[in-house]
Amino acid sequence: MSRVRYSGDLIASLEGVIWLGLAWSASLSAWQGNALPSITALCLAGTCLIVSLGHRPLRLMLGRYRIRKRRTEMLMHVIALPLLLAMALAVPFEALVTTLTGAQRLLLFNVLATAGWLMFLLTILTKSVIFEVRHRKGGRR
């Protein structure tokens, strides 16, 4: 597998972990009634952001098309689709069963975002296997 493809997959996966950490820390903060988990996750995410913006080789690598494409795919799996699905599931649930509190809505989003991230990893794995098979078949001809 090419280095750019591998690094794009790795960076997008790690960024997905950071987004999930932020989302789950907000849910944990709402459950505990304490802001410390959210502040900790924000500090870790901010540190990663400062390092990626300040370290020139990393900044140049993050600007590559393949990496930006993978990060956009990850954001669609982790943020956009779970937000839409959480809304689509919460509205009928509230109409049929009972109203959901803000913490319960956040928990629903977190579960869907985690499932979306796992689906993203499965998609990356499948694409990598297909790429390797095509690359090997093309190299033998």
C-alpha positions, 0 to 999 in steps of 0.5 A, spaced: 500 500 500 502 506 498 505 511 504 500 516 502 494 512 502 496 508 509 497 515 512 491 518 510 487 512 513 491 512 519 490 520 520 483 519 518 482 514 523 485 517 529 481 524 527 475 520 528 478 517 535 479 524 537 472 526 535 469 520 538 473 522 545 470 529 545 463 527 544 463 521 549 466 526 554 460 531 553 456 525 555 460 523 561 460 530 563 452 531 562 452 524 566 456 526 572 454 533 572 462 535 572 465 539 566 472 535 567 472 530 562 470 535 557 475 540 559 480 534 558 478 532 551 478 539 549 485 540 551 487 533 548 484 535 541 487 542 542 494 539 543 493 535 537 491 541 533 496 545 535 502 540 533 498 539 527 498 546 525 505 548 528 509 542 525 511 543 518 511 536 515 505 534 518 501 540 516 504 539 509 502 532 509 495 534 512 494 538 506 494 532 501 488 531 497 488 523 499 488 525 506 483 531 505 479 526 502 479 520 507 478 526 513 472 528 509 469 521 509 471 520 516 467 526 518 461 524 514 461 517 517 462 520 524 458 527 525 454 528 519 450 521 518 449 520 526 446 527 527 441 526 521 440 519 524 439 521 531 434 526 529 430 521 525 430 516 531 429 521 536 423 524 533 418 518 532 421 515 539 419 522 543 412 521 539 411 514 541 414 513 547 416 518 551 420 525 551 428 524 551 432 529 555 438 532 552 443 527 555 439 521 552 439 525 545 447 526 546 448 518 548 444 516 542 448 521 537 454 518 541 452 510 540 450 512 532 457 516 531 461 510 534 457 505 530 459 510 524 466 510 526 467 502 526 463 502 519 468 507 516 474 503 519 470 497 515 470 501 509 477 503 509 479 495 511 475 493 505 478 498 500 485 497 502 484 489 501 481 491 494 487 496 492 492 490 494 488 485 490 488 489 484 495 492 485 498 485 485 494 482 479 496 488 475 503 487 477 503 480 475 501 481 468 
